[in-house]
Amino acid sequence: MCDLKFHGWDLASLPTAVTILTQDWDGNGPLDLRHCRIVVPTRHAGRRLRSKLAQMTAEKGSAVLSGPIVTPEHLIPLPADIADDSLVLALLARRLLRQPPAALFPDATANAPWDFSMALGIATQLQDVRRQLNDADQSASDVLALVPDEEQARWQAIAQLEDEMGHELTRLGLQDPLRARREAAHRRADLPPGTRVVVVFVPDLSPLAARMLQSMSAHHPVELHVLAPASERDRFDAWGRPLPDRWETEPLPLDEHHIHVYEQAPDETEAIANTLLEAEQHQRALAVCTPDPDNARALARHLQAENLRLYLPNGVPLGTTAPGRLLSAWLTFLRQRSCASTAAFLRHPDAQEWLQHALELDDVRDLLSEFDRCQSAHLPTAFDDLREFARDFTVLPRALEAMAQHTDTPLGSFLADIYDCRRPPPPGTRPDPLFSEAANGLASLIHSVDETTQRLSLTDEDALALLQTALPREQVFPRPDPAAPRETIGWLEVQWEDSPAILLADMREGVVPETRVGDAFLPDSLRVRAGLPGNRDAFARDLFLARALLASHPSGGVRFLYSRRAANQDPQLPSRLLLAAPDSELPARVSLLFARPALRAARPAIPARPVLQLTPPACRPEKIPSRLRATDFSAYLACPFRFYLSRILHMRPEADNARELDPMGFGILAHEALQQLEALSRATDPTAIQDQLLEQLDRLARMQFGARPPLAVVVQLDSLRQRLRAAAHVHAASVRDGWRIIRAEETLNGELDGMHLRARIDRIEQHVDDGRIRILDYKTSDAGDAPLKTHYQPQKKVWVDLQLPLYRYLYHQKNPDAEVSVGYFTLPKAATDCQIVELDFQGKNGDLYDSAIATAREVIAAIRAGCFWPPAQVRPTYDDFALLFAGQPPLIEEPSP
């Protein structure tokens, strides 16, 4: 039997572990641990233990000769002929394709798509189930006796899949790695004579690891160390695991002043970052535990902006590294050939560097700008459509051609070509700490998938699907970073920190303790029956670890942090550890966690990095416009600062996420179709008119979107057809009333107070009886508002748009004797409301035309004076520059006086 040894909780795990391993060393000669096989809970714990042993022996002028330090997962050695994970997944997927899906998913429809890629997704779930059962020293066949009758068919199918996959591996001369682990655990351990097995503070040994230790104990001494007093022995099982019945009602000796409740996750992240920055400035010891990997990376990014490196010792998915994201984007492109997958690849920095080198570009931003403009204009969905539309650009077609030429290049060679172009980081720039490990991991994974492809004769498409499935399952571990003065660790690692001050972040349900809810294959009840730890076991373990952590640190040295909402504003429940209070304290604890005002991130006590802020500089005289368009006036009246950004600095938003025509693009397409009316200036038959308009629209749509426009555009085109049909009736009625189009898309030039003005007129009509002139602007806004409503606010007596008054002004400059009216030809969403509406300048206080021109003069004077401040309040949904006004503090600040 294994020897269960208990220790008090007055010391942390690390110094206690060192004491255990050095109790027989007198300091003379090196510390020889080569006869020891040391088992620790995590890789990080092993790293800390090695470092502490080396430090301790070095202080005594000696050294340590260390034996293996392993985690329970690696306690059992595996033979060399085991199969790679990719081969196992591929074999399971192939078997799934031969087995009716209903056997595993009774609710699945018979007509559901069923291909290798979908089978791989299910194979991944099944392999995870097999791995969990393997830890419990169980197979799918073993579970059959434990599942209810209604689940028997499904588990019989899983057991059959497992057996058939094992037989296929045997025929290939390989072993199933999971079955090999179980068989090794049941055999006599092959350890050198005199080996001492020391299990140090592992609170959750799996049944399979326990069986291996049991096997070892028959021939070698096995010690199990528990960080708790001997008086607590009856609260643990024979393997040092906390018993749920004896722990789940245990209150934590936790004062509510040591619980920090934040309103949302970014507040928590910023507070931790500020505390770390202050600790670094004053050289204070501080350990930070971030059990949520995403929040750990968010904290690292936050500190990187403050020039403080943070080491993340835990493994990260290979697919989240820079090379992994590049490969993932390329695989998605190869499989989908979509515009979205093209964008994802082109926006990867390493792909940009490769293209810049391959195409000899001075600046890759030209490529991205052309891509955005092409995508916004034509909304292509497929790569081939994108190539067709890209012919009108300069750099984009060359980049797309380079991508197309490499679609058949072996992945390893293609990645090597890309990274051969990778420039070394500038002096003083931190290199990617994961690049080398990620590159090696990708090379190994690609080689593994290539071997599987050859063994099983997979098609190219299936090989890509397998690689894309396997990529996120692989993990890489960053090397220790000597230049990173701080690190953040996970929940099981924090027990090995000897710092007197510890911040425990992410103390929310589902993270600490980690709970499983709604598992399709292994619900909690089945897990417990199969010997796997259930949710009660997880809670008992974490309650014990929290108790040990509090006991081994000074009062107030451990702080628990919890955020009520995630960064995306989803609500979060506090960890049950925070509710483990005596009954008398529970109401106050609940009030603290749910009701009291939450914390917001405080400003750091040390000087922060300056926030980039934009202040509109004084506009140089040569930048002051000498000519304005009639539409520029509404832009200035809406917001002088945004006028400055768009008209002076010529800034404009560019993005590749458009999936439908924006209002401007919809209006432009409508205008181009309506130009056909000039040739129908005398037509009075609505049917003939609408046939011409719809034919013109179809021709324009084919030119702009090709033969396969996106579904959203198809819907928009149908809406525009309805509006054009209504417009045909309005135009026919106008002709019958005596109006004739004399010019369309006419450019008028003039001047006002020395400022050159220019206007592009949609439609100029003249009445056949009296020669009156009517200038109309096509409007496709959904509301179909009357021109006075869009131009003038009578309550404030202010003009917000001067387009139509300026049309009249410019026409009068060339034709002073003409009788001119202006208005809208509206094509609103409700097609029945399509009409011609003239702007009535007669208000309560007389003719408003003169005040409109006076307002135009004021705008011209303000622009000439360089008055482009302050910015106005604009609804974000209608603001092209909304990002500049977001954040705390915003990027925009008021100019200094």
C-alpha angles and dihedrals in degrees: 000000000000118000111240111208125188129204132189122260097235091097130053122246098259101056090040091052090051090051091051093051096044100041092108096041116100095191095254112122125349123325101254113205097153090113091056127089103200120199119199130175099247143011090251091055089053091050092050091048093051091048093048093048091049091048094048095049092044090056087059093048094253140093141233126247100204129199124207116314107195141166119241090258090061096040089096113065116222127216121250096245098067120128124250118251091246091058092049091050092048093050092048090049093051091049090049090055089058093047122073109253091225089073089068100026110033092183094054115113119242091234096054115126110265119186139137094274093054091044089054090056091055091042088056091055092047093049090052089051090049091050092052092047089047090058087055090051089247137122129205089260090055091054093056091084091053104049124087120256094259090059097046096094093051095048091045087056091049092048091050091049090050093050094046091048089051091051091051091052090050090053088052090052093249138112132232103250093218095049089045090056092052093047091049090051090054094050127079110276112252099223128149115259113272094027114155116206114209119186106194119201100322103157098184111042110177118236089247092054089046090054090051091050090048089054091049093049091064091071106013136045110260120193123194113196122200123192096226135087119273087245088071094056095113090060093065134062125235091279097052094258118143113250112233093216090057099041113033093079094044112120118222117234089235124145114215090233086070092059116085114196116196129193095231141358097260089058089054092047093049092047091052091047092051091048091050092048091051092046090050092049092052095035093239124164111248133158122200124202117197109174092180107079093204092055090046090057091045089054091049091052091048092052093043087062086056092050093249116127118219121198116217105197098182122093120268127203111269089229091063095057120094095255089042092053090049092052091045091052092048093048091050089050093050092050101040106025087203132149090243093055090047089054092050091054096044091051094055108105093225092052089050091051090050093049092045089055096040094047094037092235122174092209127012090206089082089061093050092046091052091048092052093048093047092048094046093048100044105019094213118188101189130058093235091054089049091053090051094052093041091070090089091062134072112223103019098070091052091052092048090048090052089053092048092051091057099049090100096040113113109259095238092052092045093052090046090053091051096048093044084070093051110121119220113257116265116264111282093021117124112242119227103273092205100046098095094044092044093049091051091046092052092048091051093047094048090049091050093050091046090055091048090049091053095044094051099029092235120185119249091254092051091048091054091048091051093050092048090050094047096045099077091044093064121085133203128199121215118233117246109277112220089192092057107086093187136045138186123218142192131259097266091044095054090072087069095055116107095189112124091224123057132175114204107200129186094036094169135125114275092030102054104041097022105224131189117217127179098001106180094213108021112034115184095262092054092045091057093047090050092053096254120133111264131203091278090054091050091051093047092050094049093044089054092047091050090049092051091046093053092045094051097050134064118271108279092012093114118062125189117213125198133173121206093210135032122234089268089053095251110148118252128203119223119250115269086237088072090054094050092107132131113272091252092057098040098091091053091045092052090049091052093050100042113016114030120085110277126230124263120207111274122223112260118261090227125068109280127219108272113263114234107247129179121221120183105247122218106282111244114235093245089057094056107107116250093193133037136193120230089246092055092074094064089050092054093044090050094052128342092203095052088047087056092051096047104032102030102031092028092225118166134169118255124187140154097217099088111124098171140024114286117224092268093050091047090051094048091052090049091049092051091051092046091055084080088073091074088070089048096051092132099035117121101173108097093198093055091045095051092047089057092046095048092047089052091048092051091051092049092046092053091050093049104036106019125222095313111048118179117271092249090055091049088057091047092050090052089052090049091050089056090051093047091052089054091045090055090060093047091049092049090050091049091053091049088052090059103263121136128187107239098173136008130194087011121173116221122193129192144129140252121192088343094308114124110234128198132187135181109214119206097201136002116190133186127200113237094218107047104010095242115163124226122188115200133189118203111234122191098175111137094237096052093213120191116256095248091056093053094044108039138036105206096190092056092031091225134130116232097178130028101182100113097038089052091049088057092044094051094046090050091052090063096031107031095170097050121112102230133187126179133203151131132286094207124205102180129176090264096067092198088067093060107130148134112260122183123213109249108210093188108106133168091276097045134266112001095195094089092050090052092055089044089055089050089054090051091051091050091050092049093049092049089051090053094243105162101143147126109036116231128230108265127179107253092229089062097038121099089191099046093125091063090060096045129093135044107298099019121228090245122077132176116263117258113254 
